[in-house]
Amino acid sequence: MDKKTVIKVDNLSKQYRLGNIGTGTISHDINRFFAKIRGKADPFLKIGETNDRTKKGNSDFVWALKDISFEIQEGEILGIIGKNGAGKSTLLKILSKVTGPTTGSIKAKGRIASLLEVGTGFHPELTGRENVFLNGAILGMTKFEIKSKLDEIVDFAGIERYLDTPVKRYSSGMMVRLGFAVAAHLEPEILVVDEVLAVGDADFQKKAIGKMQDVSKSGRTVLFVSHNMSSIKSLCNRGLVLNNGMVDFEGEINESIAHYLSFSKNTSTVEKIVANGIEIANLSVIAGKNNIISSGGDCTFHFELKNTTLLDYKNIRVVYDILNEKGIHLFRLINQNDTDVLSIQENGKIYVSCTIPHLPLNEGTYFLSLRVKHGNTFLVNKDNILSFSVNTADYFGIGKVDKHSGSVLIKSSWRYND
């Protein structure tokens, strides 16, 4: 590695055996042993399948990661992007030494602090204060160094009142705030942050992104995984796109986001989603005229919602987020902004439609994210679940089309007075 390279990953692969804990059977272990003493490769590394979770395979072995290679420079913020199951979390766990690779190597310079899951590195019986000192000791810091950072950590996390309370009594949000504060303030050379920040509120997410930018400016390196393309875009300068456990694209962050969105669910209809006893069927985008979606025309998002549980759900929130091709969040549609309240009885079914009159979108491709929420619980939470294209039209009624007005078109009234 050269002086500015802090992480070098070379042909990294991780294989899992489905339905088993450990290496497998005794016969497999014996075969591996004799292959090793003869100087041969592990015979079971040849039979794994690509990690495509949407298809039923023929092998018990899958590659969660396959031949991953990349380098990260000092002070760089790398955004790791991909669908659920693409291998992002597995990669971060290997980089954080939570698990080891099957093949390949990793070379890293400096201490690595990770925030992979809520409560990572915390002992539930210890207080917040004691866990700060425990994490610092794991990173190799002296008690004096940790103590000098304690006030900053507590202030950033905003949990001073609960500092001497066992963390098992913390909410998930409090746990994330303290976990991130510890990881970011104890001055690791490499900071690894997974999707866990989504648990925090909007103010904390903004603070966390600002802190990661400060970490990068101080010459330290950040690896950041998120499905929020706006956060990725605002924070990262380079992107790594994973698909089915392999590197699909690596490059400048805007290009990485565009590439990721291009292979997202590129259809205007999704047949079925099943999660938490909720079924969503035939999610689709419907145009008002000749089934062609145009600027200024009507556009309807429609799906069937079925409750397969024995619970009555009242006051359900349905949220649509619209993003453009660059992953920029344009606007949000929420059913609770209307007067109607959505409720569904046990084993009930209801049809949900949301119409946008005079669609204020310019020509281009757009992506729809869907969330169905009951209280603070996400029943369905799917990013970039489908895409739809909008055709150009004379939105402003001036006899011409302005393709350079950006993604969102807004009508305005002008007045001139002497």
C-alpha positions in Angstrom: 0.0 0.0 0.0 1.2 3.5 -0.7 1.3 6.1 2.1 -2.2 7.6 1.4 -4.0 4.2 1.1 -5.6 3.2 4.5 -7.6 0.2 3.3 -6.7 -2.2 0.6 -9.2 -5.1 -0.2 -7.9 -7.8 -2.5 -10.1 -10.5 -4.0 -12.2 -10.7 -0.9 -14.9 -13.4 -0.7 -17.2 -14.7 2.0 -19.0 -18.0 1.7 -21.8 -19.2 3.9 -23.5 -22.6 4.1 -27.3 -22.2 4.2 -29.1 -23.7 7.2 -26.0 -24.6 9.1 -23.8 -23.1 11.8 -20.1 -23.7 11.5 -18.3 -25.4 8.6 -20.7 -28.2 8.0 -20.3 -31.9 8.4 -17.3 -34.0 9.6 -16.8 -35.3 6.1 -16.5 -31.8 4.8 -14.0 -30.9 7.4 -11.9 -34.1 6.6 -12.0 -33.3 2.9 -10.9 -29.7 3.7 -8.1 -31.0 5.9 -6.6 -33.4 3.3 -6.9 -30.8 0.6 -5.0 -28.4 2.8 -2.1 -30.8 3.6 -1.8 -31.6 -0.1 -1.6 -28.0 -1.0 -4.9 -28.0 -2.8 -7.7 -25.4 -2.7 -10.7 -25.9 -0.4 -13.0 -28.1 -2.6 -16.1 -26.5 -1.3 -15.1 -23.1 -2.5 -15.8 -24.2 -6.1 -19.5 -25.1 -5.6 -21.0 -21.9 -4.2 -23.7 -20.0 -6.0 -24.1 -16.3 -6.6 -25.9 -14.6 -3.7 -29.2 -13.9 -5.5 -31.8 -14.2 -2.7 -34.7 -13.9 -5.2 -34.1 -17.3 -6.7 -34.0 -20.8 -5.3 -30.6 -22.3 -5.8 -29.3 -25.8 -6.2 -26.4 -25.5 -3.7 -26.2 -25.2 0.1 -23.3 -22.9 -0.3 -23.6 -19.2 -1.3 -21.2 -16.4 -1.8 -22.3 -13.4 0.3 -19.3 -11.6 -1.3 -17.3 -12.7 -4.3 -13.9 -11.3 -5.5 -14.3 -7.8 -4.0 -11.3 -5.5 -4.6 -10.9 -1.8 -3.9 -8.7 0.8 -2.2 -9.7 3.7 0.1 -7.5 6.7 0.5 -6.8 8.7 3.7 -9.6 11.3 4.4 -12.0 9.7 1.9 -15.7 9.1 2.5 -16.8 6.0 0.7 -20.5 5.3 0.2 -21.4 1.7 -0.1 -24.6 1.3 -2.0 -26.8 -1.7 -2.9 -30.1 -3.5 -2.5 -31.0 -5.4 0.6 -28.9 -8.6 0.5 -26.2 -7.2 -1.8 -23.5 -7.9 0.7 -23.0 -4.4 2.2 -23.3 -5.4 5.9 -21.2 -8.6 5.3 -18.4 -6.4 3.8 -18.5 -4.0 6.8 -18.4 -6.9 9.3 -15.3 -8.3 7.6 -13.6 -4.8 7.5 -14.5 -4.4 11.2 -13.1 -7.9 12.0 -16.5 -9.1 13.4 -16.1 -12.1 11.0 -13.3 -13.3 8.8 -13.2 -13.7 5.0 -13.3 -17.1 3.3 -10.7 -16.0 0.7 -8.8 -12.8 -0.1 -7.1 -10.3 2.1 -7.6 -6.9 3.8 -4.9 -4.5 4.8 -5.8 -1.5 7.0 -3.8 1.2 8.7 -5.0 2.4 12.1 -7.8 1.8 14.5 -11.3 0.9 13.2 -14.4 2.0 15.1 -17.7 0.5 13.9 -21.4 1.2 14.3 -23.0 -1.8 12.6 -26.1 -2.5 14.7 -28.0 -0.9 17.6 -25.9 -1.5 20.7 -22.8 -2.6 18.9 -20.0 -3.0 21.4 -22.1 -2.2 24.4 -22.5 -4.4 27.5 -26.2 -4.2 28.5 -25.5 -4.4 32.2 -23.0 -1.6 32.2 -23.9 2.1 32.4 -23.5 4.5 29.5 -20.4 6.0 31.2 -18.8 2.5 31.8 -19.5 1.5 28.1 -17.7 4.7 26.9 -14.6 3.7 28.8 -15.0 0.0 27.7 -15.1 1.0 24.0 -12.2 3.4 24.4 -10.1 0.6 26.0 -11.0 -1.7 23.1 -9.7 0.9 20.7 -6.4 1.0 22.7 -7.0 4.4 24.3 -5.8 5.3 27.8 -8.2 6.2 30.6 -7.0 9.8 30.5 -7.6 10.1 26.7 -11.1 8.7 27.1 -11.9 11.0 30.0 -10.8 14.0 28.0 -13.4 13.1 25.3 -16.2 12.2 27.7 -17.9 15.6 27.9 -18.0 15.9 24.1 -19.4 12.4 23.7 -22.2 13.0 26.3 -23.0 16.5 24.8 -23.2 15.1 21.3 -25.4 12.1 22.3 -27.7 14.2 24.4 -28.1 11.5 27.1 -26.5 13.2 30.1 -29.4 12.4 32.4 -29.1 8.7 31.6 -25.3 8.5 31.6 -25.1 6.4 34.8 -28.1 4.2 33.8 -27.5 0.6 32.4 -27.8 0.8 28.6 -30.3 -2.1 28.6 -32.8 0.5 29.7 -32.0 2.9 26.8 -34.3 3.2 23.8 -32.9 2.2 20.4 -32.6 5.9 19.5 -30.6 6.6 22.7 -28.4 3.6 22.0 -27.6 4.8 18.5 -26.9 8.3 19.7 -24.4 7.1 22.2 -22.9 4.4 20.0 -22.2 6.9 17.2 -20.9 9.5 19.6 -18.4 7.0 21.0 -17.3 5.7 17.6 -16.8 9.2 16.1 -15.2 11.0 19.1 -12.7 8.5 20.2 -10.6 9.4 17.2 -10.3 6.2 15.2 -8.4 6.4 11.9 -11.3 4.6 10.2 -15.0 5.1 11.0 -17.4 2.4 9.7 -21.2 3.3 9.9 -24.0 1.0 8.7 -27.6 1.8 8.1 -28.2 2.0 11.8 -28.3 5.9 11.7 -31.8 5.6 10.2 -33.1 4.8 13.7 -32.2 8.3 14.9 -34.4 11.3 14.5 -33.8 13.9 11.7 -31.9 16.3 13.9 -29.5 13.6 15.0 -29.0 12.3 11.5 -28.0 15.8 10.4 -25.6 16.1 13.4 -24.1 12.7 12.5 -23.5 13.5 8.9 -21.9 16.8 9.9 -19.6 14.9 12.4 -18.6 12.4 9.7 -17.7 15.3 7.4 -15.6 16.7 10.2 -13.9 13.3 10.7 -13.0 13.3 7.0 -11.6 16.8 7.0 -9.3 15.8 9.9 -7.7 13.3 7.6 -9.5 10.2 8.9 -11.5 7.8 6.6 -15.2 7.0 6.7 -17.2 4.1 5.2 -20.9 4.8 5.1 -23.8 2.4 4.2 -27.2 3.9 3.6 -30.3 3.5 1.4 -30.9 7.2 1.7 -29.4 8.5 -1.5 -29.6 12.2 -0.3 -27.4 11.4 2.7 -25.0 9.4 0.5 -24.8 12.3 -2.0 -24.3 15.0 0.6 -21.7 13.1 2.5 -19.6 10.9 0.2 -17.2 11.7 -2.6 -16.9 8.2 -4.0 -19.3 5.2 -4.3 -19.0 1.4 -4.4 -22.1 -0.3 -5.8 -22.7 -4.0 -4.8 -25.0 -6.3 -6.5 -25.5 -10.0 -5.5 -22.2 -9.9 -3.5 -20.1 -8.5 -6.3 -18.8 -5.0 -7.2 -21.1 -3.7 -9.9 -19.7 -0.2 -10.1 -17.0 2.0 -8.5 -16.6 5.6 -9.1 -17.6 9.2 -8.4 -20.6 9.4 -6.1 -23.2 10.9 -8.6 -22.3 8.3 -11.2 -22.5 5.5 -8.5 -26.0 6.7 -7.4 -27.2 6.8 -11.0 -25.8 3.4 -11.7 -27.5 2.0 -8.6 -30.9 3.5 -9.4 -30.6 2.2 -13.0 -30.7 -1.4 -11.9 -33.2 -0.9 -9.1 -36.7 -2.3 -9.7 -37.1 -0.8 -13.2 -40.8 -1.4 -13.7 -44.0 0.5 -13.2 -45.7 -2.5 -11.5 -44.7 -4.6 -8.5 -46.9 -7.7 -8.1 -46.5 -8.5 -4.4 -44.7 -7.5 -1.3 -45.1 -9.5 2.0 -43.9 -8.1 5.3 -45.0 -8.3 8.9 -48.4 -9.9 8.1 -49.1 -7.2 5.5 -49.5 -8.0 1.8 -49.2 -5.3 -0.9 -50.3 -6.4 -4.3 -50.2 -4.8 -7.8 -48.4 -1.6 -6.8 -48.5 0.4 -10.0 -48.3 3.9 -11.5 -51.3 4.7 -13.6 -51.5 7.6 -16.1 -54.6 9.6 -16.6 -54.7 9.6 -20.4 -53.6 6.8 -22.8 -51.5 5.4 -19.9 -48.8 7.9 -20.8 -47.4 9.9 -17.9 -46.7 13.4 -18.9 -45.8 16.7 -17.2 -49.0 18.4 -16.2 -51.2 15.3 -16.5 -52.8 13.2 -13.8 -50.8 10.4 -12.2 -52.1 7.8 -9.7 -50.2 5.4 -7.4 -52.4 2.4 -6.6 -52.1 -0.9 -4.6 -54.1 -3.5 -2.8 -53.4 -3.7 1.0 -54.3 -7.0 2.7 -54.0 -7.6 6.5 -53.3 -11.3 7.1 -52.9 -10.9 10.9 -55.5 -11.1 13.6 -55.0 -7.5 14.5 -57.1 -4.4 13.6 -54.8 -1.7 12.4 -56.1 1.9 12.8 -54.7 5.2 11.6 -52.2 3.7 9.2 -49.8 6.0 7.5 -48.9 5.5 3.8 -45.9 7.4 2.6 -44.6 7.8 -0.9 -41.2 9.3 -1.6 -40.3 10.5 -5.1 -36.6 10.6 -6.2 -35.0 11.6 -9.4 -32.4 9.7 -11.4 -29.6 11.3 -9.3 -31.2 9.9 -6.1 -32.3 13.4 -4.9 -35.5 13.3 -2.8 -38.0 15.6 -4.5 -41.1 15.4 -2.4 -43.2 13.2 -0.1 -46.9 12.2 -0.3 -48.6 11.2 3.0 -52.2 10.0 3.4 -52.5 11.8 6.8 -52.1 15.1 5.0 -55.6 14.3 3.8 -58.8 14.2 5.9 -59.3 10.4 5.5 -57.9 8.0 8.0 -56.8 4.5 6.7 -57.8 1.6 8.9 -58.0 -2.1 8.1 -59.5 -5.0 10.0 -58.1 -8.4 10.6 -57.9 -10.4 7.4 -59.3 -7.4 5.6 -58.4 -5.9 2.2 -58.5 -2.4 1.0 -57.6 -0.5 -2.2 -55.3 2.5 -1.7 -55.0 5.2 -4.4 -53.2 8.5 -4.4 -53.6 10.8 -7.4 -51.4 13.8 -8.2 -53.3 16.2 -10.4 -51.2 18.2 -12.8 -48.0 16.2 -12.2 -45.3 18.8 -11.5 -42.4 16.7 -12.9 -40.2 17.4 -15.8 -39.2 14.9 -18.5 -37.1 12.0 -17.0 -37.1 8.8 -15.0 -38.3 8.8 -11.3 -38.2 6.3 -8.5 -40.8 5.5 -5.9 -40.2 4.4 -2.3 -43.1 3.1 -0.2 -43.5 3.0 3.5 -46.6 1.7 5.4 -46.4 2.7 9.1 -48.5 1.9 12.2 -47.5 4.0 15.1 -43.7 3.9 15.2 -43.5 0.6 13.5 -42.8 0.1 9.8 -45.0 -2.6 8.4 -43.5 -2.1 4.9 -40.4 -0.1 4.2 -39.1 -0.4 0.6 -36.7 2.1 -1.1 -36.8 2.6 -4.9 -39.3 -0.1 -5.3 -40.4 0.9 -8.8 -39.6 3.5 -11.5 -41.7 5.4 -13.9 -40.9 7.7 -16.8 -42.5 11.1 -17.4 -42.8 12.5 -21.0 -42.3 16.1 -21.8 -45.3 18.4 -22.2 -46.2 22.1 -22.3 -46.6 22.3 -18.5 -46.7 26.1 -18.3 -49.0 26.5 -21.3 -46.7 28.9 -23.1 -46.3 26.9 -26.3 -42.9 25.5 -25.6 -41.2 23.0 -23.3 -38.3 24.0 -21.0 -36.2 20.9 -20.3 -33.8 22.9 -18.2 -36.2 23.8 -15.4 -35.0 21.0 -13.1 -36.9 18.0 -12.0 -39.8 19.8 -10.3 -42.0 22.3 -12.2 -43.7 25.0 -10.3 -46.2 27.5 -11.7 -45.8 31.1 -10.4 -47.5 34.4 -10.7 -45.5 37.5 -11.6 -46.4 41.2 -11.2 -44.5 44.3 -12.3 -45.1 47.7 -10.8 -43.5 51.0 -11.7 
